[in-house]
Amino acid sequence: MQARMNHPAMVVPEAMKALQALSETTKQGLPEKLLELVHLRASQINGCSVCVYMHPKLARRAGETDERLFSVAAWRDAPYFTEAERAALALTEALTRLSDREDAVPDAVWNEADKRFDEHELAALILAVATINVWNRLNVAVRQPVGTWKV
């Protein structure tokens, strides 16, 4: 597989800097393993092969287990996730699938996340989901090949 064009974040270096800076800000206050679970789930939904390949590697480096990584797509039925992780994954799905329901982020999803995270953590989580969705859309648009970005 070959990309349709050079990656937009490489063509516009200021975009790369901005996206990397935004990604760094989300790491303040949230565990790296949680962020990687969120990145993986959004990437699965969006069909971003680059990120589905890359984020489990990053999660393993952070101490995540294969058992949990293999279960992310079916997190509701897997016993491996904490209530906070479940709230984050539910919010990730809602924010990634905005047009799939009339109420994009149902109160039940929001309230559960709000109960598990303080305001700063919740803000960082929302920014993390938004950021991975940007990366997913860029990669999918140009058909970025898996393995191009080494981690």
Rosetta blueprint (number, residue, H / E / L):
1 M L
2 Q L
3 A L
4 R L
5 M L
6 N L
7 H L
8 P H
9 A H
10 M H
11 V H
12 V L
13 P H
14 E H
15 A H
16 M H
17 K H
18 A H
19 L H
20 Q H
21 A H
22 L H
23 S H
24 E H
25 T H
26 T H
27 K L
28 Q L
29 G L
30 L L
31 P L
32 E H
33 K H
34 L H
35 L H
36 E H
37 L H
38 V H
39 H H
40 L H
41 R H
42 A H
43 S H
44 Q H
45 I H
46 N H
47 G L
48 C L
49 S H
50 V H
51 C H
52 V H
53 Y H
54 M H
55 H H
56 P H
57 K H
58 L H
59 A H
60 R H
61 R H
62 A L
63 G L
64 E L
65 T L
66 D H
67 E H
68 R H
69 L H
70 F H
71 S H
72 V H
73 A H
74 A H
75 W H
76 R H
77 D H
78 A L
79 P L
80 Y L
81 F L
82 T L
83 E H
84 A H
85 E H
86 R H
87 A H
88 A H
89 L H
90 A H
91 L H
92 T H
93 E H
94 A H
95 L H
96 T H
97 R L
98 L H
99 S H
100 D H
101 R L
102 E L
103 D L
104 A L
105 V L
106 P L
107 D H
108 A H
109 V H
110 W H
111 N H
112 E H
113 A H
114 D H
115 K H
116 R H
117 F L
118 D L
119 E H
120 H H
121 E H
122 L H
123 A H
124 A H
125 L H
126 I H
127 L H
128 A H
129 V H
130 A H
131 T H
132 I H
133 N H
134 V H
135 W H
136 N H
137 R H
138 L H
139 N H
140 V H
141 A H
142 V H
143 R L
144 Q L
145 P L
146 V L
147 G L
148 T L
149 W L
150 K L
151 V L
